[in-house]
């Protein structure tokens, strides 16, 4: 019974902190915490924007991944082989490119438009690092999310301390659980965390100086 609960807990964490959802969390929290200029939007406008992000960055990519799994192009929804990971990253990158294009056409604020850009940078990092060291995509995405919140908080003078603290706590819980269940290891967790912070930080810097 205890073992089943552990497995259930691990799978629950894999769903709640799935990288596709983590990207959506970035948009949701920035919008709901009224980071400039979202304080001037009506509640209905915020809901529409959040729904659009969920549709483009989670629902559509996940549907594609489910179809790929049903057609045996990929074998699992997590712990991908190199081949499976490559296919999944291509699908997700296409979704992020589409989202960035639509946001650019809408002349969306920089703080929200950079989200798919940062996500694509992390995807590229996963593709480069993973063949050499197995990357924990959950750790990488959460550490990238935390870096993004720190940037948004300091640049736009917004109170995102709760979001930053919660993300750090989630990062600790995810790594403790995955290492205990032997779906990850300490070396992979540390490498992924450093990579997430570095890739997101460097991407933010280059994005900021080119806009």
Secondary structure, 3 states (H helix, E strand, C coil): CHHHHHHHHHHHHHHHCCHHHHHHHHHHHHHHCCCCCHHHCCHHHHHHHHHHHHHHHHHHHHHHHHHHHHCCCCCCCCCCCHHHHHHHHHHHHHHHHHHHHHHHHCCCCHHHHHHHHHHHHHHHHHHHHHCCCCCCHHHHHHHHHHHHHHHHHHHCCCCCHHHHHHHHHHHHHHHHHHHHCCCCCHHHHHHHHHHHHHHHHHHHHHHHHHC
